[in-house]
Amino acid sequence: MLDQAETEQSATPENAPLLGSSSTPADENATDDQNAIPGNTDVEADARVVSHPEGRPKDIFIGTWLSLVLSAVGLAGFIAAFAFLGKLTISESPNLGWWTQYSAPWFTVMSVVALTFAIFNLRLLYRKNKPMWLGPNLFVDMAIPLILVSHTKGSPAGDWAYCSPHYPKRPPSNPYEPACLDNAVTVNVLLGIAFGSTFLLAFVHLYLAIKRWIEVFRARRREGNGITRFGIPSGQLSFEFTIKFLNQDGLRAREDASRAQE
């Protein structure tokens, strides 16, 4: 019997795990979770929340995209119209009205400014979920509507009289060209698209200016400073008052004395 027991013990492999130390990976993970410090899980959760930035402002994002599209369309319309006019001869080219000659440069410059700011704002919105600095954006958002609306005083490209040989800005010796009417239609369409897009651009930037001012007041209210903060300083407030009781006999005596003096 002893030889049989020794044989069974020798058959047992040396690297066999003991019964008391047998465990699975799931049990080890559960043990680690139980032994973990409670505060560590909260810190990790806060870190995960902080690592995800807030979403980009939806209204500002949509308005910036509209500014980009409208300014690009307006700028393309002006470039196409003046490039088309530059290829025509004097007799075939319709003359532009005074309002178009005066306003087109302003509208073109404002389109370039709006397009530039829209590109930089969208770049930061996609990368950091926030637009450019507030000061320059507010200045542009308020300047563009004022300039564009103040320079809107007439029709874009005039009427058919601009093809007349007797028009003051055209030499009387030039004969009337029927092709000028067709060219005037093309110029009217191109300038109409350009001026219409930039006119809508003014309202988009007015909307952006209002939204930015609203965000400024909301931020000041959240921070608790500025004009939205009202508070009473801490301390002790006390009032003091005294009541004097006059003797009726003495009062009558003084009244009699004053009457006697009179």
MIZA-218176 format. One line per field, with one value per residue: residue number from 1; x, y, z of N, C-alpha, C in turn. Coordinates in pm, whole numbers. Layout:
num	[NUM	...]
nc1	[X	...]
nc2	[Y	...]
nc3	[Z	...]
cac1	[X	...]
cac2	[Y	...]
cac3	[Z	...]
cc1	[X	...]
cc2	[Y	...]
cc3	[Z	...]
***
This chain:
num	[1	2	3	4	5	6	7	8	9	10	11	12	13	14	15	16	17	18	19	20	21	22	23	24	25	26	27	28	29	30	31	32	33	34	35	36	37	38	39	40	41	42	43	44	45	46	47	48	49	50	51	52	53	54	55	56	57	58	59	60	61	62	63	64	65	66	67	68	69	70	71	72	73	74	75	76	77	78	79	80	81	82	83	84	85	86	87	88	89	90	91	92	93	94	95	96	97	98	99	100	101	102	103	104	105	106	107	108	109	110	111	112	113	114	115	116	117	118	119	120	121	122	123	124	125	126	127	128	129	130	131	132	133	134	135	136	137	138	139	140	141	142	143	144	145	146	147	148	149	150	151	152	153	154	155	156	157	158	159	160	161	162	163	164	165	166	167	168	169	170	171	172	173	174	175	176	177	178	179	180	181	182	183	184	185	186	187	188	189	190	191	192	193	194	195	196	197	198	199	200	201	202	203	204	205	206	207	208	209	210	211	212	213	214	215	216	217	218	219	220	221	222	223	224	225	226	227	228	229	230	231	232	233	234	235	236	237	238	239	240	241	242	243	244	245	246	247	248	249	250	251	252	253	254	255	256	257	258	259	260	261	262]
nc1	[81	191	382	219	93	312	377	155	183	422	340	201	221	487	439	170	-119	-206	-497	-600	-501	-605	-739	-921	-886	-1105	-1180	-953	-966	-1201	-1122	-925	-1083	-1232	-1038	-948	-889	-1153	-1163	-1015	-1163	-1349	-1183	-1080	-1315	-1381	-1163	-1209	-1438	-1345	-1164	-1311	-1401	-1637	-1918	-1918	-2048	-2368	-2529	-2347	-2173	-2332	-2402	-2148	-2076	-2274	-2190	-1945	-2026	-2198	-2031	-1833	-1982	-2072	-1826	-1727	-1922	-1880	-1617	-1653	-1834	-1690	-1471	-1597	-1690	-1446	-1356	-1506	-1568	-1573	-1809	-1972	-1998	-2199	-2263	-2198	-2402	-2388	-2424	-2350	-2080	-1986	-2055	-1974	-1688	-1682	-1854	-1714	-1474	-1579	-1677	-1440	-1324	-1518	-1508	-1245	-1246	-1442	-1320	-1100	-1242	-1399	-1196	-1088	-1317	-1356	-1122	-1081	-1332	-1426	-1466	-1271	-1100	-1307	-1328	-1228	-1413	-1665	-1633	-1613	-1858	-2039	-1955	-1977	-2265	-2340	-2185	-2257	-2540	-2563	-2459	-2639	-2833	-2961	-3045	-2863	-2725	-2827	-3041	-3176	-3100	-2834	-2703	-2729	-2607	-2591	-2542	-2402	-2144	-2035	-1873	-2025	-1978	-1961	-2127	-2452	-2470	-2637	-2559	-2496	-2723	-2767	-2532	-2572	-2776	-2640	-2451	-2622	-2731	-2504	-2407	-2637	-2655	-2418	-2453	-2690	-2613	-2418	-2578	-2751	-2552	-2498	-2714	-2669	-2430	-2521	-2692	-2499	-2357	-2548	-2584	-2327	-2308	-2508	-2392	-2178	-2303	-2423	-2198	-2081	-2279	-2269	-2014	-2048	-1979	-1946	-2210	-2425	-2409	-2523	-2496	-2478	-2250	-2076	-2118	-2204	-2501	-2641	-2882	-2947	-3148	-3304	-3534	-3692	-3855	-4056	-4117	-4441	-4524	-4302	-4295	-4530	-4470	-4259	-4395	-4576	-4395	-4283	-4504	-4550	-4329	-4385]
nc2	[-120	121	155	191	437	607	588	711	974	1047	1049	1276	1589	1828	2100	2137	2325	2436	2358	2563	2795	2823	3016	3234	3457	3635	3631	3746	4006	4093	4089	4287	4511	4524	4576	4819	5172	5381	5649	5663	5573	5776	5987	5895	5888	6161	6252	6134	6272	6536	6513	6513	6774	7050	7075	7244	7578	7579	7769	7975	7827	7748	8003	8100	7927	8001	8264	8213	8083	8276	8502	8398	8339	8598	8733	8584	8647	8926	8923	8769	8931	9172	9068	8975	9216	9332	9199	9290	9512	9874	9958	9735	9695	9730	10026	10086	10193	10485	10415	10145	10160	10297	10142	9877	9834	9856	9649	9433	9437	9394	9138	8994	9034	8914	8651	8578	8591	8400	8163	8137	8127	7893	7708	7710	7638	7375	7260	7341	7379	7638	7982	8253	8528	8731	9013	9108	8962	9065	9330	9303	9177	9379	9590	9509	9483	9757	9894	9765	9794	10072	10141	10057	10168	10168	10011	9721	9706	9901	10008	9945	10176	10215	10111	10292	10499	10766	10792	10959	10873	10749	10772	10985	10922	10647	10375	10230	9910	9609	9383	9476	9477	9206	9155	9324	9192	8965	9088	9206	8978	8857	9063	9098	8856	8882	9123	9056	8834	8945	9131	8967	8863	9069	9057	8807	8849	9040	8883	8709	8892	8959	8708	8668	8874	8790	8553	8666	8802	8584	8438	8616	8619	8353	8346	8523	8791	9139	9332	9179	9088	9107	9191	9187	9322	9127	9144	9336	9496	9767	9967	10273	10457	10725	10824	11098	11216	11476	11689	11768	11979	12150	12215	12362	12578	12698	12774	12963	13155	13238	13354	13564	13722	13812]
nc3	[0	76	-121	-341	-283	-283	-549	-674	-579	-700	-962	-992	-1154	-1123	-1174	-1133	-1045	-717	-519	-363	-476	-726	-989	-1212	-1502	-1499	-1230	-1119	-1225	-1106	-841	-845	-903	-670	-481	-561	-520	-416	-500	-735	-955	-989	-1059	-1301	-1451	-1456	-1602	-1848	-1922	-1939	-2143	-2376	-2572	-2564	-2788	-3107	-3150	-3281	-3420	-3484	-3639	-3863	-3962	-4030	-4238	-4426	-4470	-4593	-4833	-4958	-4982	-5148	-5381	-5448	-5491	-5706	-5897	-5939	-6041	-6273	-6417	-6466	-6598	-6825	-6935	-6991	-7216	-7424	-7701	-7733	-7853	-7827	-7560	-7278	-7096	-6757	-6485	-6267	-6003	-5994	-6066	-5848	-5622	-5667	-5618	-5334	-5254	-5355	-5205	-4946	-4983	-5015	-4761	-4592	-4691	-4625	-4341	-4291	-4377	-4197	-3954	-3984	-4001	-3741	-3603	-3680	-3583	-3312	-3211	-3175	-3279	-3432	-3262	-3053	-3074	-3342	-3498	-3420	-3503	-3785	-3836	-3774	-3934	-4204	-4265	-4232	-4426	-4669	-4684	-4676	-4922	-5107	-5343	-5588	-5907	-6024	-6289	-6456	-6733	-7067	-7194	-7159	-7370	-7569	-7834	-7775	-7512	-7233	-7150	-7367	-7680	-7924	-8190	-8216	-8360	-8299	-8159	-8203	-8062	-7816	-7657	-7598	-7460	-7245	-7109	-7016	-6848	-6664	-6540	-6422	-6253	-6104	-5961	-5814	-5662	-5531	-5374	-5204	-5075	-4927	-4773	-4596	-4414	-4304	-4161	-3985	-3833	-3724	-3568	-3373	-3249	-3145	-2955	-2781	-2686	-2550	-2332	-2208	-2130	-1948	-1756	-1668	-1556	-1354	-1330	-1419	-1570	-1506	-1252	-929	-599	-236	-16	229	583	875	943	1098	1271	1432	1653	1832	2082	2208	2492	2576	2849	2941	3106	3110	2840	2809	2971	2833	2603	2709	2795	2555	2435	2610	2565	2311]
cac1	[0	278	443	117	74	428	369	55	238	523	273	147	322	538	384	23	-160	-271	-641	-633	-455	-662	-821	-939	-865	-1221	-1174	-848	-1016	-1299	-1048	-861	-1184	-1272	-928	-910	-926	-1276	-1144	-952	-1264	-1407	-1084	-1075	-1437	-1368	-1065	-1273	-1531	-1269	-1093	-1399	-1439	-1776	-1949	-1907	-2177	-2437	-2573	-2228	-2119	-2416	-2386	-2017	-2084	-2350	-2103	-1847	-2090	-2248	-1918	-1767	-2068	-2067	-1695	-1720	-2007	-1812	-1502	-1703	-1894	-1588	-1391	-1677	-1688	-1313	-1333	-1591	-1526	-1646	-1944	-2048	-2002	-2297	-2205	-2254	-2453	-2301	-2434	-2271	-1939	-1953	-2078	-1910	-1563	-1710	-1911	-1607	-1385	-1649	-1683	-1308	-1307	-1606	-1457	-1124	-1284	-1517	-1225	-1027	-1335	-1433	-1078	-1081	-1435	-1333	-1008	-1091	-1473	-1452	-1422	-1159	-1118	-1439	-1320	-1230	-1537	-1773	-1609	-1649	-2001	-2115	-1913	-2027	-2403	-2348	-2128	-2333	-2673	-2550	-2422	-2745	-2915	-3019	-3041	-2723	-2658	-2897	-3143	-3131	-3045	-2689	-2650	-2754	-2484	-2593	-2518	-2294	-2011	-1990	-1853	-2138	-1944	-1973	-2260	-2523	-2448	-2742	-2501	-2487	-2839	-2741	-2427	-2630	-2847	-2539	-2394	-2726	-2743	-2385	-2405	-2751	-2614	-2314	-2510	-2787	-2543	-2357	-2684	-2787	-2437	-2512	-2807	-2604	-2336	-2600	-2734	-2382	-2325	-2645	-2554	-2204	-2340	-2583	-2296	-2099	-2382	-2439	-2071	-2065	-2373	-2219	-1898	-2092	-1919	-1998	-2334	-2528	-2383	-2576	-2473	-2465	-2127	-2095	-2088	-2310	-2576	-2712	-2950	-2963	-3243	-3332	-3666	-3689	-3986	-4054	-4207	-4553	-4526	-4196	-4332	-4629	-4404	-4185	-4493	-4626	-4288	-4269	-4619	-4532	-4230	-4448]
cac2	[0	237	171	245	578	681	592	812	1107	1077	1072	1413	1680	1928	2234	2139	2430	2394	2383	2691	2910	2821	3135	3266	3602	3713	3648	3843	4141	4129	4119	4417	4614	4537	4634	4951	5286	5437	5779	5653	5560	5908	6067	5848	5931	6304	6270	6101	6379	6655	6490	6541	6915	7083	7085	7377	7650	7543	7889	8040	7738	7759	8138	8113	7858	8087	8375	8162	8056	8399	8588	8336	8360	8740	8766	8522	8725	9050	8892	8725	9044	9265	8998	8973	9350	9362	9136	9351	9639	9989	9963	9618	9688	9819	10113	10068	10314	10546	10341	10023	10196	10344	10040	9749	9814	9833	9515	9335	9435	9330	8994	8938	9033	8811	8520	8550	8562	8274	8052	8121	8085	7752	7626	7697	7565	7232	7212	7369	7400	7777	8070	8343	8620	8795	9153	9122	8909	9161	9447	9268	9147	9503	9680	9463	9528	9902	9937	9713	9855	10215	10157	10000	10284	10162	9882	9683	9733	9999	9960	9935	10303	10212	10072	10398	10570	10903	10790	11057	10815	10683	10870	10989	10871	10502	10331	10142	9769	9524	9287	9537	9437	9071	9166	9387	9087	8885	9168	9220	8852	8838	9162	9071	8749	8933	9217	8986	8751	9030	9192	8865	8851	9170	9007	8695	8903	9103	8772	8664	8991	8943	8583	8684	8956	8704	8464	8746	8824	8454	8404	8704	8575	8229	8375	8598	8923	9232	9402	9086	9045	9195	9127	9273	9283	9062	9229	9357	9619	9804	10096	10334	10568	10771	10884	11193	11248	11610	11711	11851	12104	12236	12264	12468	12695	12765	12838	13084	13255	13294	13441	13686	13806	13875]
cac3	[0	80	-253	-434	-252	-333	-696	-711	-554	-801	-1091	-995	-1211	-1030	-1200	-1120	-950	-594	-519	-299	-554	-861	-1018	-1353	-1527	-1457	-1086	-1089	-1255	-1003	-718	-862	-891	-531	-405	-612	-437	-472	-563	-866	-1060	-1013	-1130	-1439	-1519	-1483	-1709	-1975	-1958	-1977	-2268	-2489	-2567	-2594	-2929	-3165	-3151	-3404	-3493	-3540	-3742	-3983	-4015	-4093	-4367	-4517	-4508	-4689	-4963	-5019	-5021	-5264	-5498	-5483	-5548	-5839	-5987	-5977	-6127	-6403	-6487	-6515	-6699	-6947	-6992	-7041	-7345	-7526	-7759	-7678	-7909	-7784	-7414	-7213	-6995	-6624	-6421	-6167	-5877	-6007	-6063	-5713	-5519	-5696	-5543	-5193	-5239	-5381	-5089	-4836	-5012	-4985	-4615	-4536	-4730	-4547	-4203	-4286	-4390	-4071	-3850	-4003	-3969	-3595	-3556	-3702	-3505	-3169	-3176	-3142	-3388	-3405	-3151	-3053	-3117	-3488	-3555	-3397	-3588	-3923	-3842	-3770	-4042	-4334	-4292	-4246	-4554	-4782	-4690	-4707	-5063	-5191	-5378	-5722	-5975	-6047	-6417	-6538	-6827	-7205	-7242	-7149	-7501	-7665	-7876	-7722	-7368	-7209	-7133	-7489	-7789	-8017	-8323	-8221	-8401	-8207	-8187	-8145	-7968	-7684	-7580	-7546	-7359	-7127	-7036	-6945	-6739	-6562	-6467	-6340	-6145	-6016	-5869	-5725	-5566	-5448	-5276	-5102	-4996	-4828	-4683	-4491	-4313	-4235	-4062	-3880	-3747	-3650	-3465	-3264	-3179	-3068	-2838	-2688	-2622	-2456	-2212	-2141	-2065	-1832	-1654	-1610	-1474	-1237	-1320	-1518	-1540	-1463	-1115	-827	-469	-119	54	358	697	972	919	1221	1270	1564	1657	1968	2103	2318	2549	2633	2961	2898	3184	3061	2708	2825	3028	2726	2515	2775	2796	2421	2412	2689	2497	2195]
cc1	[85	342	345	94	189	425	270	108	342	462	217	252	361	476	232	-16	-227	-418	-674	-595	-511	-754	-823	-911	-983	-1220	-1067	-892	-1115	-1229	-980	-961	-1226	-1165	-889	-958	-1050	-1255	-1087	-1053	-1327	-1311	-1076	-1198	-1431	-1270	-1125	-1368	-1455	-1201	-1179	-1443	-1586	-1795	-1940	-2044	-2248	-2475	-2455	-2171	-2199	-2401	-2253	-2013	-2164	-2267	-2000	-1909	-2132	-2134	-1844	-1849	-2064	-1936	-1680	-1806	-1943	-1695	-1549	-1761	-1788	-1493	-1466	-1677	-1551	-1284	-1413	-1529	-1611	-1790	-2031	-2068	-2109	-2229	-2276	-2299	-2360	-2306	-2350	-2122	-1894	-1958	-2001	-1776	-1585	-1762	-1803	-1512	-1451	-1662	-1550	-1286	-1392	-1557	-1334	-1158	-1360	-1423	-1151	-1119	-1372	-1315	-1066	-1201	-1418	-1221	-1029	-1234	-1502	-1400	-1302	-1191	-1248	-1432	-1321	-1358	-1654	-1756	-1652	-1799	-2086	-2079	-1972	-2172	-2413	-2298	-2214	-2470	-2664	-2514	-2523	-2843	-2980	-3013	-2898	-2663	-2734	-3000	-3086	-3074	-2893	-2624	-2671	-2624	-2477	-2575	-2398	-2155	-1962	-1974	-1972	-2106	-1959	-2114	-2320	-2505	-2561	-2686	-2490	-2605	-2819	-2633	-2479	-2708	-2750	-2481	-2495	-2739	-2625	-2381	-2524	-2720	-2513	-2372	-2613	-2722	-2481	-2461	-2735	-2675	-2445	-2604	-2748	-2508	-2407	-2650	-2617	-2344	-2419	-2614	-2427	-2228	-2418	-2488	-2210	-2175	-2405	-2312	-2049	-2161	-2326	-2100	-1933	-2028	-1982	-2131	-2442	-2509	-2436	-2558	-2460	-2340	-2157	-2052	-2208	-2371	-2658	-2771	-2964	-3061	-3272	-3468	-3655	-3832	-3974	-4157	-4317	-4556	-4419	-4228	-4433	-4565	-4326	-4280	-4547	-4520	-4271	-4385	-4604	-4431	-4290	-4537]
cc2	[126	261	228	393	662	691	697	953	1145	1101	1212	1508	1786	2065	2239	2244	2371	2430	2520	2810	2913	2940	3158	3413	3687	3737	3749	3985	4186	4164	4254	4529	4634	4604	4773	5059	5351	5566	5771	5644	5694	5995	6027	5892	6079	6330	6237	6210	6501	6636	6516	6687	6934	7097	7229	7444	7633	7666	7961	7958	7750	7898	8160	8043	7940	8206	8332	8144	8186	8490	8530	8355	8505	8779	8706	8597	8854	9023	8851	8841	9137	9198	8992	9110	9384	9303	9201	9478	9751	9991	9846	9611	9781	9899	10091	10201	10365	10469	10214	10054	10239	10231	9911	9732	9786	9691	9408	9323	9365	9180	8927	8928	8923	8670	8482	8513	8431	8154	8029	8075	7938	7661	7605	7622	7415	7177	7226	7395	7542	7865	8154	8433	8698	8936	9171	9071	9006	9284	9418	9244	9273	9597	9638	9503	9678	9948	9890	9778	10002	10240	10093	10112	10274	10023	9849	9735	9828	9936	9961	10066	10307	10163	10179	10467	10712	10906	10878	10996	10743	10787	10870	10929	10719	10462	10237	9997	9687	9423	9343	9497	9298	9074	9230	9286	9003	8960	9186	9093	8834	8936	9145	8962	8801	9026	9149	8901	8835	9103	9094	8844	8951	9121	8888	8747	8981	8997	8721	8762	8979	8818	8597	8769	8876	8611	8539	8764	8693	8414	8489	8663	8446	8254	8456	8732	9013	9290	9309	9039	9150	9124	9232	9230	9225	9156	9241	9493	9649	9944	10144	10449	10598	10837	10975	11225	11384	11619	11807	11983	12201	12294	12376	12595	12771	12834	12965	13193	13318	13386	13571	13779	13875	13990]
cc3	[0	-53	-353	-411	-302	-483	-743	-689	-657	-936	-1102	-1050	-1112	-1048	-1190	-1018	-829	-597	-461	-382	-693	-879	-1166	-1375	-1484	-1308	-1047	-1115	-1149	-873	-727	-848	-747	-448	-451	-519	-496	-545	-702	-978	-1091	-1091	-1276	-1516	-1552	-1596	-1844	-2019	-2007	-2112	-2390	-2483	-2600	-2744	-2978	-3164	-3284	-3486	-3558	-3653	-3872	-4045	-4083	-4228	-4469	-4562	-4611	-4828	-5032	-5063	-5141	-5391	-5543	-5547	-5687	-5940	-6032	-6071	-6266	-6483	-6545	-6613	-6832	-7015	-7050	-7177	-7458	-7580	-7702	-7728	-7863	-7633	-7358	-7104	-6861	-6567	-6312	-6036	-5881	-5998	-5923	-5610	-5542	-5623	-5395	-5170	-5262	-5262	-4971	-4858	-4980	-4834	-4551	-4569	-4648	-4404	-4193	-4294	-4259	-3959	-3863	-3971	-3819	-3540	-3573	-3614	-3355	-3122	-3129	-3255	-3348	-3287	-3167	-3109	-3268	-3552	-3538	-3486	-3732	-3935	-3838	-3885	-4176	-4358	-4312	-4382	-4671	-4794	-4727	-4853	-5158	-5223	-5515	-5779	-6013	-6176	-6507	-6630	-6968	-7259	-7235	-7277	-7606	-7705	-7822	-7570	-7336	-7200	-7256	-7600	-7884	-8153	-8332	-8263	-8297	-8250	-8124	-8045	-7827	-7596	-7519	-7438	-7231	-7043	-6954	-6826	-6628	-6478	-6372	-6223	-6051	-5916	-5767	-5619	-5476	-5340	-5166	-5018	-4890	-4727	-4568	-4380	-4236	-4128	-3953	-3781	-3663	-3539	-3346	-3182	-3095	-2944	-2735	-2615	-2521	-2325	-2136	-2067	-1940	-1720	-1588	-1518	-1351	-1220	-1425	-1473	-1490	-1320	-1018	-693	-360	-45	190	470	788	948	1044	1205	1414	1554	1803	1971	2226	2361	2617	2746	2919	2974	3136	2924	2718	2880	2921	2629	2576	2775	2659	2388	2487	2624	2376	2238]
***
